[in-house]
């Protein structure tokens, strides 16, 4: 993945506590195309663990994570659904 992936949508869940950041991210990802990247800004200290577990459980990819004082930034790539026949 490139160092600066193209972000298709951004979600600000600063000041929300678990489980709301993950629930809102799940909803935001539903609206995106397969492979698109969602940027999530969060302040919940548990958000890193929560998003890692969410991605593991759903097949989405956590492709980036960074922290500034009080704010965590996550880049989540929506999983590609297998085309059925």
HTML snippet that shows the backbone in 3Dmol.js (N, CA, C, O; Angstrom):
<script src="https://3Dmol.org/build/3Dmol-min.js"></script>
<div id="view" style="width:600px;height:400px;position:relative"></div>
<script>
const pdb = `
ATOM      1  N   UNK A   1       0.849  -1.179   0.000  1.00  0.00           N
ATOM      2  CA  UNK A   1       0.000   0.000   0.000  1.00  0.00           C
ATOM      3  C   UNK A   1       0.888   1.234   0.000  1.00  0.00           C
ATOM      4  O   UNK A   1       1.937   1.253   0.644  1.00  0.00           O
ATOM      5  N   UNK A   2       0.473   2.241  -0.709  1.00  0.00           N
ATOM      6  CA  UNK A   2       1.239   3.478  -0.803  1.00  0.00           C
ATOM      7  C   UNK A   2       1.305   4.162   0.561  1.00  0.00           C
ATOM      8  O   UNK A   2       0.463   3.931   1.428  1.00  0.00           O
ATOM      9  N   UNK A   3       2.326   5.011   0.735  1.00  0.00           N
ATOM     10  CA  UNK A   3       2.474   5.738   1.990  1.00  0.00           C
ATOM     11  C   UNK A   3       1.305   6.685   2.243  1.00  0.00           C
ATOM     12  O   UNK A   3       0.936   6.919   3.394  1.00  0.00           O
ATOM     13  N   UNK A   4       0.727   7.223   1.191  1.00  0.00           N
ATOM     14  CA  UNK A   4      -0.389   8.150   1.303  1.00  0.00           C
ATOM     15  C   UNK A   4      -1.578   7.652   0.489  1.00  0.00           C
ATOM     16  O   UNK A   4      -1.821   8.139  -0.616  1.00  0.00           O
ATOM     17  N   UNK A   5      -2.326   6.678   1.030  1.00  0.00           N
ATOM     18  CA  UNK A   5      -3.466   6.160   0.279  1.00  0.00           C
ATOM     19  C   UNK A   5      -4.534   7.233   0.103  1.00  0.00           C
ATOM     20  O   UNK A   5      -4.655   8.146   0.920  1.00  0.00           O
ATOM     21  N   UNK A   6      -5.291   7.112  -0.952  1.00  0.00           N
ATOM     22  CA  UNK A   6      -6.387   8.045  -1.206  1.00  0.00           C
ATOM     23  C   UNK A   6      -7.524   7.710  -0.259  1.00  0.00           C
ATOM     24  O   UNK A   6      -8.022   6.584  -0.245  1.00  0.00           O
ATOM     25  N   UNK A   7      -7.929   8.686   0.529  1.00  0.00           N
ATOM     26  CA  UNK A   7      -9.006   8.506   1.500  1.00  0.00           C
ATOM     27  C   UNK A   7     -10.333   8.822   0.819  1.00  0.00           C
ATOM     28  O   UNK A   7     -10.531   9.921   0.301  1.00  0.00           O
ATOM     29  N   UNK A   8     -11.232   7.850   0.826  1.00  0.00           N
ATOM     30  CA  UNK A   8     -12.534   8.027   0.185  1.00  0.00           C
ATOM     31  C   UNK A   8     -13.524   8.754   1.085  1.00  0.00           C
ATOM     32  O   UNK A   8     -14.412   9.452   0.595  1.00  0.00           O
ATOM     33  N   UNK A   9     -13.377   8.595   2.397  1.00  0.00           N
ATOM     34  CA  UNK A   9     -14.281   9.235   3.344  1.00  0.00           C
ATOM     35  C   UNK A   9     -13.570   9.388   4.674  1.00  0.00           C
ATOM     36  O   UNK A   9     -12.653   8.633   4.999  1.00  0.00           O
ATOM     37  N   UNK A  10     -14.009  10.376   5.435  1.00  0.00           N
ATOM     38  CA  UNK A  10     -13.430  10.632   6.745  1.00  0.00           C
ATOM     39  C   UNK A  10     -14.541  10.621   7.785  1.00  0.00           C
ATOM     40  O   UNK A  10     -15.641  11.112   7.535  1.00  0.00           O
ATOM     41  N   UNK A  11     -14.247  10.058   8.953  1.00  0.00           N
ATOM     42  CA  UNK A  11     -15.226   9.930  10.023  1.00  0.00           C
ATOM     43  C   UNK A  11     -14.608  10.464  11.309  1.00  0.00           C
ATOM     44  O   UNK A  11     -13.558   9.991  11.744  1.00  0.00           O
ATOM     45  N   UNK A  12     -15.257  11.444  11.910  1.00  0.00           N
ATOM     46  CA  UNK A  12     -14.790  12.038  13.159  1.00  0.00           C
ATOM     47  C   UNK A  12     -15.621  11.471  14.307  1.00  0.00           C
ATOM     48  O   UNK A  12     -16.800  11.791  14.451  1.00  0.00           O
ATOM     49  N   UNK A  13     -14.991  10.625  15.122  1.00  0.00           N
ATOM     50  CA  UNK A  13     -15.671  10.056  16.286  1.00  0.00           C
ATOM     51  C   UNK A  13     -14.964  10.478  17.577  1.00  0.00           C
ATOM     52  O   UNK A  13     -15.022   9.782  18.590  1.00  0.00           O
ATOM     53  N   UNK A  14     -14.299  11.629  17.516  1.00  0.00           N
ATOM     54  CA  UNK A  14     -13.629  12.182  18.682  1.00  0.00           C
ATOM     55  C   UNK A  14     -14.692  12.440  19.754  1.00  0.00           C
ATOM     56  O   UNK A  14     -15.785  12.921  19.453  1.00  0.00           O
ATOM     57  N   UNK A  15     -14.367  12.123  20.974  1.00  0.00           N
ATOM     58  CA  UNK A  15     -15.219  12.265  22.158  1.00  0.00           C
ATOM     59  C   UNK A  15     -16.270  11.172  22.295  1.00  0.00           C
ATOM     60  O   UNK A  15     -17.034  11.184  23.260  1.00  0.00           O
ATOM     61  N   UNK A  16     -16.332  10.228  21.360  1.00  0.00           N
ATOM     62  CA  UNK A  16     -17.243   9.094  21.516  1.00  0.00           C
ATOM     63  C   UNK A  16     -16.493   7.937  22.151  1.00  0.00           C
ATOM     64  O   UNK A  16     -15.303   7.745  21.905  1.00  0.00           O
ATOM     65  N   UNK A  17     -17.190   7.179  22.961  1.00  0.00           N
ATOM     66  CA  UNK A  17     -16.592   6.040  23.662  1.00  0.00           C
ATOM     67  C   UNK A  17     -17.110   4.735  23.076  1.00  0.00           C
ATOM     68  O   UNK A  17     -18.157   4.691  22.432  1.00  0.00           O
ATOM     69  N   UNK A  18     -16.348   3.678  23.319  1.00  0.00           N
ATOM     70  CA  UNK A  18     -16.683   2.332  22.878  1.00  0.00           C
ATOM     71  C   UNK A  18     -18.113   1.983  23.312  1.00  0.00           C
ATOM     72  O   UNK A  18     -18.480   2.233  24.460  1.00  0.00           O
ATOM     73  N   UNK A  19     -18.905   1.424  22.434  1.00  0.00           N
ATOM     74  CA  UNK A  19     -18.604   0.867  21.119  1.00  0.00           C
ATOM     75  C   UNK A  19     -18.916   1.799  19.953  1.00  0.00           C
ATOM     76  O   UNK A  19     -18.822   1.388  18.797  1.00  0.00           O
ATOM     77  N   UNK A  20     -19.286   3.048  20.237  1.00  0.00           N
ATOM     78  CA  UNK A  20     -19.755   3.942  19.166  1.00  0.00           C
ATOM     79  C   UNK A  20     -18.755   4.174  18.037  1.00  0.00           C
ATOM     80  O   UNK A  20     -19.181   4.173  16.882  1.00  0.00           O
ATOM     81  N   UNK A  21     -17.452   4.373  18.280  1.00  0.00           N
ATOM     82  CA  UNK A  21     -16.544   4.568  17.146  1.00  0.00           C
ATOM     83  C   UNK A  21     -16.563   3.405  16.154  1.00  0.00           C
ATOM     84  O   UNK A  21     -16.589   3.626  14.943  1.00  0.00           O
ATOM     85  N   UNK A  22     -16.551   2.183  16.652  1.00  0.00           N
ATOM     86  CA  UNK A  22     -16.561   1.020  15.761  1.00  0.00           C
ATOM     87  C   UNK A  22     -17.901   0.899  15.044  1.00  0.00           C
ATOM     88  O   UNK A  22     -17.937   0.596  13.851  1.00  0.00           O
ATOM     89  N   UNK A  23     -18.992   1.129  15.750  1.00  0.00           N
ATOM     90  CA  UNK A  23     -20.313   1.038  15.116  1.00  0.00           C
ATOM     91  C   UNK A  23     -20.471   2.071  14.007  1.00  0.00           C
ATOM     92  O   UNK A  23     -21.018   1.766  12.947  1.00  0.00           O
ATOM     93  N   UNK A  24     -19.999   3.283  14.243  1.00  0.00           N
ATOM     94  CA  UNK A  24     -20.087   4.327  13.212  1.00  0.00           C
ATOM     95  C   UNK A  24     -19.156   4.021  12.038  1.00  0.00           C
ATOM     96  O   UNK A  24     -19.498   4.299  10.889  1.00  0.00           O
ATOM     97  N   UNK A  25     -17.984   3.451  12.320  1.00  0.00           N
ATOM     98  CA  UNK A  25     -17.067   3.070  11.242  1.00  0.00           C
ATOM     99  C   UNK A  25     -17.670   1.954  10.398  1.00  0.00           C
ATOM    100  O   UNK A  25     -17.565   1.976   9.172  1.00  0.00           O
ATOM    101  N   UNK A  26     -18.299   0.981  11.046  1.00  0.00           N
ATOM    102  CA  UNK A  26     -18.946  -0.104  10.308  1.00  0.00           C
ATOM    103  C   UNK A  26     -19.987   0.469   9.337  1.00  0.00           C
ATOM    104  O   UNK A  26     -20.048   0.068   8.175  1.00  0.00           O
ATOM    105  N   UNK A  27     -20.791   1.395   9.818  1.00  0.00           N
ATOM    106  CA  UNK A  27     -21.830   2.012   8.984  1.00  0.00           C
ATOM    107  C   UNK A  27     -21.199   2.799   7.831  1.00  0.00           C
ATOM    108  O   UNK A  27     -21.676   2.726   6.698  1.00  0.00           O
ATOM    109  N   UNK A  28     -20.139   3.544   8.111  1.00  0.00           N
ATOM    110  CA  UNK A  28     -19.471   4.336   7.077  1.00  0.00           C
ATOM    111  C   UNK A  28     -18.853   3.427   6.012  1.00  0.00           C
ATOM    112  O   UNK A  28     -18.908   3.748   4.825  1.00  0.00           O
ATOM    113  N   UNK A  29     -18.274   2.313   6.415  1.00  0.00           N
ATOM    114  CA  UNK A  29     -17.661   1.388   5.461  1.00  0.00           C
ATOM    115  C   UNK A  29     -18.702   0.756   4.544  1.00  0.00           C
ATOM    116  O   UNK A  29     -18.406   0.463   3.386  1.00  0.00           O
ATOM    117  N   UNK A  30     -19.909   0.542   5.043  1.00  0.00           N
ATOM    118  CA  UNK A  30     -20.965  -0.043   4.222  1.00  0.00           C
ATOM    119  C   UNK A  30     -21.250   0.802   2.981  1.00  0.00           C
ATOM    120  O   UNK A  30     -21.608   0.274   1.928  1.00  0.00           O
ATOM    121  N   UNK A  31     -21.089   2.110   3.116  1.00  0.00           N
ATOM    122  CA  UNK A  31     -21.395   3.027   2.015  1.00  0.00           C
ATOM    123  C   UNK A  31     -20.261   3.154   0.997  1.00  0.00           C
ATOM    124  O   UNK A  31     -20.443   3.759  -0.060  1.00  0.00           O
ATOM    125  N   UNK A  32     -19.102   2.592   1.307  1.00  0.00           N
ATOM    126  CA  UNK A  32     -17.944   2.735   0.429  1.00  0.00           C
ATOM    127  C   UNK A  32     -17.809   1.559  -0.526  1.00  0.00           C
ATOM    128  O   UNK A  32     -18.317   0.466  -0.273  1.00  0.00           O
ATOM    129  N   UNK A  33     -17.116   1.806  -1.622  1.00  0.00           N
ATOM    130  CA  UNK A  33     -16.807   0.749  -2.589  1.00  0.00           C
ATOM    131  C   UNK A  33     -15.752  -0.183  -2.008  1.00  0.00           C
ATOM    132  O   UNK A  33     -14.971   0.218  -1.146  1.00  0.00           O
ATOM    133  N   UNK A  34     -15.730  -1.416  -2.479  1.00  0.00           N
ATOM    134  CA  UNK A  34     -14.708  -2.369  -2.064  1.00  0.00           C
ATOM    135  C   UNK A  34     -13.322  -1.787  -2.322  1.00  0.00           C
ATOM    136  O   UNK A  34     -13.068  -1.233  -3.392  1.00  0.00           O
ATOM    137  N   UNK A  35     -12.432  -1.910  -1.351  1.00  0.00           N
ATOM    138  CA  UNK A  35     -11.075  -1.415  -1.496  1.00  0.00           C
ATOM    139  C   UNK A  35     -10.885   0.045  -1.121  1.00  0.00           C
ATOM    140  O   UNK A  35      -9.752   0.520  -1.037  1.00  0.00           O
ATOM    141  N   UNK A  36     -11.981   0.764  -0.893  1.00  0.00           N
ATOM    142  CA  UNK A  36     -11.884   2.178  -0.530  1.00  0.00           C
ATOM    143  C   UNK A  36     -11.330   2.317   0.885  1.00  0.00           C
ATOM    144  O   UNK A  36     -11.421   1.394   1.695  1.00  0.00           O
ATOM    145  N   UNK A  37     -10.759   3.478   1.166  1.00  0.00           N
ATOM    146  CA  UNK A  37     -10.138   3.729   2.465  1.00  0.00           C
ATOM    147  C   UNK A  37     -10.963   4.732   3.260  1.00  0.00           C
ATOM    148  O   UNK A  37     -11.327   5.799   2.765  1.00  0.00           O
ATOM    149  N   UNK A  38     -11.247   4.363   4.507  1.00  0.00           N
ATOM    150  CA  UNK A  38     -11.943   5.230   5.452  1.00  0.00           C
ATOM    151  C   UNK A  38     -10.929   5.735   6.469  1.00  0.00           C
ATOM    152  O   UNK A  38     -10.183   4.954   7.059  1.00  0.00           O
ATOM    153  N   UNK A  39     -10.911   7.048   6.666  1.00  0.00           N
ATOM    154  CA  UNK A  39     -10.094   7.653   7.714  1.00  0.00           C
ATOM    155  C   UNK A  39     -10.997   7.856   8.927  1.00  0.00           C
ATOM    156  O   UNK A  39     -12.094   8.401   8.810  1.00  0.00           O
ATOM    157  N   UNK A  40     -10.528   7.414  10.089  1.00  0.00           N
ATOM    158  CA  UNK A  40     -11.285   7.584  11.328  1.00  0.00           C
ATOM    159  C   UNK A  40     -10.423   8.351  12.317  1.00  0.00           C
ATOM    160  O   UNK A  40      -9.271   7.992  12.559  1.00  0.00           O
ATOM    161  N   UNK A  41     -10.986   9.410  12.887  1.00  0.00           N
ATOM    162  CA  UNK A  41     -10.323  10.188  13.928  1.00  0.00           C
ATOM    163  C   UNK A  41     -11.035   9.892  15.237  1.00  0.00           C
ATOM    164  O   UNK A  41     -12.246  10.089  15.342  1.00  0.00           O
ATOM    165  N   UNK A  42     -10.299   9.424  16.234  1.00  0.00           N
ATOM    166  CA  UNK A  42     -10.894   9.005  17.498  1.00  0.00           C
ATOM    167  C   UNK A  42     -10.055   9.478  18.674  1.00  0.00           C
ATOM    168  O   UNK A  42      -8.859   9.738  18.543  1.00  0.00           O
ATOM    169  N   UNK A  43     -10.709   9.582  19.825  1.00  0.00           N
ATOM    170  CA  UNK A  43      -9.987   9.964  21.039  1.00  0.00           C
ATOM    171  C   UNK A  43     -10.093   8.913  22.142  1.00  0.00           C
ATOM    172  O   UNK A  43      -9.398   9.016  23.154  1.00  0.00           O
ATOM    173  N   UNK A  44     -10.937   7.916  21.969  1.00  0.00           N
ATOM    174  CA  UNK A  44     -11.086   6.863  22.969  1.00  0.00           C
ATOM    175  C   UNK A  44      -9.760   6.109  23.096  1.00  0.00           C
ATOM    176  O   UNK A  44      -9.243   5.613  22.095  1.00  0.00           O
ATOM    177  N   UNK A  45      -9.201   6.013  24.304  1.00  0.00           N
ATOM    178  CA  UNK A  45      -7.916   5.323  24.470  1.00  0.00           C
ATOM    179  C   UNK A  45      -7.935   3.866  23.996  1.00  0.00           C
ATOM    180  O   UNK A  45      -6.891   3.329  23.624  1.00  0.00           O
ATOM    181  N   UNK A  46      -9.090   3.230  24.005  1.00  0.00           N
ATOM    182  CA  UNK A  46      -9.194   1.829  23.586  1.00  0.00           C
ATOM    183  C   UNK A  46      -9.416   1.674  22.088  1.00  0.00           C
ATOM    184  O   UNK A  46      -9.536   0.549  21.604  1.00  0.00           O
ATOM    185  N   UNK A  47      -9.474   2.759  21.351  1.00  0.00           N
ATOM    186  CA  UNK A  47      -9.809   2.694  19.927  1.00  0.00           C
ATOM    187  C   UNK A  47      -8.834   1.835  19.129  1.00  0.00           C
ATOM    188  O   UNK A  47      -9.257   1.127  18.215  1.00  0.00           O
ATOM    189  N   UNK A  48      -7.566   1.876  19.440  1.00  0.00           N
ATOM    190  CA  UNK A  48      -6.583   1.076  18.708  1.00  0.00           C
ATOM    191  C   UNK A  48      -6.888  -0.409  18.789  1.00  0.00           C
ATOM    192  O   UNK A  48      -6.903  -1.103  17.772  1.00  0.00           O
ATOM    193  N   UNK A  49      -7.128  -0.886  19.978  1.00  0.00           N
ATOM    194  CA  UNK A  49      -7.472  -2.300  20.165  1.00  0.00           C
ATOM    195  C   UNK A  49      -8.823  -2.615  19.528  1.00  0.00           C
ATOM    196  O   UNK A  49      -8.999  -3.664  18.908  1.00  0.00           O
ATOM    197  N   UNK A  50      -9.774  -1.695  19.686  1.00  0.00           N
ATOM    198  CA  UNK A  50     -11.113  -1.919  19.144  1.00  0.00           C
ATOM    199  C   UNK A  50     -11.090  -2.026  17.622  1.00  0.00           C
ATOM    200  O   UNK A  50     -11.709  -2.928  17.058  1.00  0.00           O
ATOM    201  N   UNK A  51     -10.383  -1.116  16.954  1.00  0.00           N
ATOM    202  CA  UNK A  51     -10.347  -1.153  15.492  1.00  0.00           C
ATOM    203  C   UNK A  51      -9.538  -2.337  14.977  1.00  0.00           C
ATOM    204  O   UNK A  51      -9.876  -2.903  13.937  1.00  0.00           O
ATOM    205  N   UNK A  52      -8.480  -2.722  15.680  1.00  0.00           N
ATOM    206  CA  UNK A  52      -7.715  -3.903  15.282  1.00  0.00           C
ATOM    207  C   UNK A  52      -8.607  -5.148  15.351  1.00  0.00           C
ATOM    208  O   UNK A  52      -8.604  -5.968  14.432  1.00  0.00           O
ATOM    209  N   UNK A  53      -9.362  -5.287  16.431  1.00  0.00           N
ATOM    210  CA  UNK A  53     -10.260  -6.439  16.590  1.00  0.00           C
ATOM    211  C   UNK A  53     -11.378  -6.404  15.563  1.00  0.00           C
ATOM    212  O   UNK A  53     -11.752  -7.442  15.018  1.00  0.00           O
ATOM    213  N   UNK A  54     -11.917  -5.219  15.292  1.00  0.00           N
ATOM    214  CA  UNK A  54     -12.974  -5.054  14.294  1.00  0.00           C
ATOM    215  C   UNK A  54     -12.479  -5.500  12.922  1.00  0.00           C
ATOM    216  O   UNK A  54     -13.169  -6.242  12.222  1.00  0.00           O
ATOM    217  N   UNK A  55     -11.299  -5.055  12.540  1.00  0.00           N
ATOM    218  CA  UNK A  55     -10.757  -5.424  11.225  1.00  0.00           C
ATOM    219  C   UNK A  55     -10.488  -6.920  11.139  1.00  0.00           C
ATOM    220  O   UNK A  55     -10.760  -7.542  10.113  1.00  0.00           O
ATOM    221  N   UNK A  56      -9.964  -7.489  12.190  1.00  0.00           N
ATOM    222  CA  UNK A  56      -9.702  -8.927  12.212  1.00  0.00           C
ATOM    223  C   UNK A  56     -11.004  -9.720  12.054  1.00  0.00           C
ATOM    224  O   UNK A  56     -11.043 -10.719  11.335  1.00  0.00           O
ATOM    225  N   UNK A  57     -12.055  -9.276  12.721  1.00  0.00           N
ATOM    226  CA  UNK A  57     -13.337  -9.985  12.691  1.00  0.00           C
ATOM    227  C   UNK A  57     -14.085  -9.811  11.371  1.00  0.00           C
ATOM    228  O   UNK A  57     -14.848 -10.693  10.978  1.00  0.00           O
ATOM    229  N   UNK A  58     -13.878  -8.691  10.682  1.00  0.00           N
ATOM    230  CA  UNK A  58     -14.681  -8.388   9.495  1.00  0.00           C
ATOM    231  C   UNK A  58     -13.943  -8.578   8.173  1.00  0.00           C
ATOM    232  O   UNK A  58     -14.571  -8.626   7.116  1.00  0.00           O
ATOM    233  N   UNK A  59     -12.620  -8.686   8.223  1.00  0.00           N
ATOM    234  CA  UNK A  59     -11.860  -8.834   6.992  1.00  0.00           C
ATOM    235  C   UNK A  59     -11.404  -7.519   6.383  1.00  0.00           C
ATOM    236  O   UNK A  59     -10.721  -7.516   5.359  1.00  0.00           O
ATOM    237  N   UNK A  60     -11.774  -6.393   7.003  1.00  0.00           N
ATOM    238  CA  UNK A  60     -11.244  -5.106   6.552  1.00  0.00           C
ATOM    239  C   UNK A  60      -9.779  -5.036   6.979  1.00  0.00           C
ATOM    240  O   UNK A  60      -9.343  -5.813   7.828  1.00  0.00           O
ATOM    241  N   UNK A  61      -9.020  -4.111   6.396  1.00  0.00           N
ATOM    242  CA  UNK A  61      -7.590  -4.000   6.713  1.00  0.00           C
ATOM    243  C   UNK A  61      -7.285  -2.667   7.383  1.00  0.00           C
ATOM    244  O   UNK A  61      -7.643  -1.607   6.869  1.00  0.00           O
ATOM    245  N   UNK A  62      -6.630  -2.729   8.517  1.00  0.00           N
ATOM    246  CA  UNK A  62      -6.131  -1.532   9.170  1.00  0.00           C
ATOM    247  C   UNK A  62      -4.784  -1.236   8.522  1.00  0.00           C
ATOM    248  O   UNK A  62      -3.782  -1.875   8.842  1.00  0.00           O
ATOM    249  N   UNK A  63      -4.761  -0.271   7.614  1.00  0.00           N
ATOM    250  CA  UNK A  63      -3.554  -0.027   6.816  1.00  0.00           C
ATOM    251  C   UNK A  63      -2.716   1.124   7.338  1.00  0.00           C
ATOM    252  O   UNK A  63      -1.610   1.359   6.852  1.00  0.00           O
ATOM    253  N   UNK A  64      -3.235   1.843   8.325  1.00  0.00           N
ATOM    254  CA  UNK A  64      -2.462   2.935   8.886  1.00  0.00           C
ATOM    255  C   UNK A  64      -3.003   3.355  10.229  1.00  0.00           C
ATOM    256  O   UNK A  64      -4.204   3.279  10.487  1.00  0.00           O
ATOM    257  N   UNK A  65      -2.092   3.803  11.088  1.00  0.00           N
ATOM    258  CA  UNK A  65      -2.480   4.270  12.407  1.00  0.00           C
ATOM    259  C   UNK A  65      -1.436   5.261  12.874  1.00  0.00           C
ATOM    260  O   UNK A  65      -0.237   4.999  12.775  1.00  0.00           O
ATOM    261  N   UNK A  66      -1.884   6.400  13.385  1.00  0.00           N
ATOM    262  CA  UNK A  66      -0.965   7.387  13.932  1.00  0.00           C
ATOM    263  C   UNK A  66      -1.649   8.088  15.097  1.00  0.00           C
ATOM    264  O   UNK A  66      -2.871   8.053  15.245  1.00  0.00           O
ATOM    265  N   UNK A  67      -0.826   8.723  15.914  1.00  0.00           N
ATOM    266  CA  UNK A  67      -1.354   9.390  17.105  1.00  0.00           C
ATOM    267  C   UNK A  67      -0.745  10.772  17.239  1.00  0.00           C
ATOM    268  O   UNK A  67       0.462  10.963  17.088  1.00  0.00           O
ATOM    269  N   UNK A  68      -1.612  11.728  17.524  1.00  0.00           N
ATOM    270  CA  UNK A  68      -1.205  13.070  17.925  1.00  0.00           C
ATOM    271  C   UNK A  68      -1.800  13.261  19.316  1.00  0.00           C
ATOM    272  O   UNK A  68      -2.690  12.500  19.696  1.00  0.00           O
ATOM    273  N   UNK A  69      -1.354  14.224  20.072  1.00  0.00           N
ATOM    274  CA  UNK A  69      -1.902  14.390  21.422  1.00  0.00           C
ATOM    275  C   UNK A  69      -3.435  14.423  21.433  1.00  0.00           C
ATOM    276  O   UNK A  69      -4.059  15.336  20.892  1.00  0.00           O
ATOM    277  N   UNK A  70      -4.013  13.412  22.059  1.00  0.00           N
ATOM    278  CA  UNK A  70      -5.461  13.353  22.218  1.00  0.00           C
ATOM    279  C   UNK A  70      -6.246  12.798  21.047  1.00  0.00           C
ATOM    280  O   UNK A  70      -7.443  12.545  21.182  1.00  0.00           O
ATOM    281  N   UNK A  71      -5.604  12.597  19.891  1.00  0.00           N
ATOM    282  CA  UNK A  71      -6.317  12.134  18.694  1.00  0.00           C
ATOM    283  C   UNK A  71      -5.556  10.969  18.064  1.00  0.00           C
ATOM    284  O   UNK A  71      -4.339  11.025  17.884  1.00  0.00           O
ATOM    285  N   UNK A  72      -6.289   9.932  17.739  1.00  0.00           N
ATOM    286  CA  UNK A  72      -5.726   8.806  16.997  1.00  0.00           C
ATOM    287  C   UNK A  72      -6.344   8.817  15.597  1.00  0.00           C
ATOM    288  O   UNK A  72      -7.525   9.123  15.431  1.00  0.00           O
ATOM    289  N   UNK A  73      -5.538   8.482  14.605  1.00  0.00           N
ATOM    290  CA  UNK A  73      -6.008   8.424  13.218  1.00  0.00           C
ATOM    291  C   UNK A  73      -5.825   7.001  12.714  1.00  0.00           C
ATOM    292  O   UNK A  73      -4.745   6.421  12.817  1.00  0.00           O
ATOM    293  N   UNK A  74      -6.898   6.456  12.170  1.00  0.00           N
ATOM    294  CA  UNK A  74      -6.877   5.101  11.631  1.00  0.00           C
ATOM    295  C   UNK A  74      -7.271   5.147  10.161  1.00  0.00           C
ATOM    296  O   UNK A  74      -8.171   5.894   9.777  1.00  0.00           O
ATOM    297  N   UNK A  75      -6.601   4.354   9.349  1.00  0.00           N
ATOM    298  CA  UNK A  75      -6.971   4.183   7.951  1.00  0.00           C
ATOM    299  C   UNK A  75      -7.407   2.741   7.782  1.00  0.00           C
ATOM    300  O   UNK A  75      -6.628   1.812   7.994  1.00  0.00           O
ATOM    301  N   UNK A  76      -8.661   2.567   7.397  1.00  0.00           N
ATOM    302  CA  UNK A  76      -9.237   1.243   7.253  1.00  0.00           C
ATOM    303  C   UNK A  76      -9.643   1.038   5.794  1.00  0.00           C
ATOM    304  O   UNK A  76     -10.418   1.816   5.237  1.00  0.00           O
ATOM    305  N   UNK A  77      -9.113  -0.010   5.190  1.00  0.00           N
ATOM    306  CA  UNK A  77      -9.457  -0.331   3.811  1.00  0.00           C
ATOM    307  C   UNK A  77     -10.576  -1.362   3.815  1.00  0.00           C
ATOM    308  O   UNK A  77     -10.472  -2.419   4.438  1.00  0.00           O
ATOM    309  N   UNK A  78     -11.644  -1.030   3.107  1.00  0.00           N
ATOM    310  CA  UNK A  78     -12.787  -1.938   3.035  1.00  0.00           C
ATOM    311  C   UNK A  78     -12.416  -3.201   2.281  1.00  0.00           C
ATOM    312  O   UNK A  78     -11.787  -3.156   1.224  1.00  0.00           O
ATOM    313  N   UNK A  79     -12.815  -4.320   2.846  1.00  0.00           N
ATOM    314  CA  UNK A  79     -12.498  -5.607   2.200  1.00  0.00           C
ATOM    315  C   UNK A  79     -13.254  -5.732   0.897  1.00  0.00           C
ATOM    316  O   UNK A  79     -14.340  -5.177   0.728  1.00  0.00           O
ATOM    317  N   UNK A  80     -12.669  -6.461  -0.004  1.00  0.00           N
ATOM    318  CA  UNK A  80     -13.319  -6.768  -1.287  1.00  0.00           C
ATOM    319  C   UNK A  80     -14.184  -7.999  -1.094  1.00  0.00           C
ATOM    320  O   UNK A  80     -13.726  -9.014  -0.570  1.00  0.00           O
ATOM    321  N   UNK A  81     -15.406  -7.910  -1.507  1.00  0.00           N
ATOM    322  CA  UNK A  81     -16.304  -9.063  -1.430  1.00  0.00           C
ATOM    323  C   UNK A  81     -16.041  -9.961  -2.618  1.00  0.00           C
ATOM    324  O   UNK A  81     -15.843  -9.488  -3.737  1.00  0.00           O
ATOM    325  N   UNK A  82     -16.040 -11.236  -2.373  1.00  0.00           N
ATOM    326  CA  UNK A  82     -15.867 -12.196  -3.453  1.00  0.00           C
ATOM    327  C   UNK A  82     -17.096 -12.165  -4.341  1.00  0.00           C
ATOM    328  O   UNK A  82     -18.226 -12.149  -3.853  1.00  0.00           O
ATOM    329  N   UNK A  83     -16.873 -12.157  -5.634  1.00  0.00           N
ATOM    330  CA  UNK A  83     -18.016 -12.167  -6.547  1.00  0.00           C
ATOM    331  C   UNK A  83     -18.568 -13.573  -6.620  1.00  0.00           C
ATOM    332  O   UNK A  83     -17.837 -14.532  -6.870  1.00  0.00           O
ATOM    333  N   UNK A  84     -19.843 -13.684  -6.403  1.00  0.00           N
ATOM    334  CA  UNK A  84     -20.489 -14.999  -6.412  1.00  0.00           C
ATOM    335  C   UNK A  84     -21.046 -15.344  -7.772  1.00  0.00           C
ATOM    336  O   UNK A  84     -21.335 -14.457  -8.576  1.00  0.00           O
ATOM    337  N   UNK A  85     -21.196 -16.608  -8.029  1.00  0.00           N
ATOM    338  CA  UNK A  85     -21.778 -17.046  -9.304  1.00  0.00           C
ATOM    339  C   UNK A  85     -23.019 -17.817  -9.049  1.00  0.00           C
ATOM    340  O   UNK A  85     -23.665 -18.278  -9.990  1.00  0.00           O
TER     341      UNK A  85
END
`;
const viewer = $3Dmol.createViewer("view");
viewer.addModel(pdb, "pdb");
viewer.setStyle({}, {cartoon: {color: "spectrum"}});
viewer.zoomTo();
viewer.render();
</script>
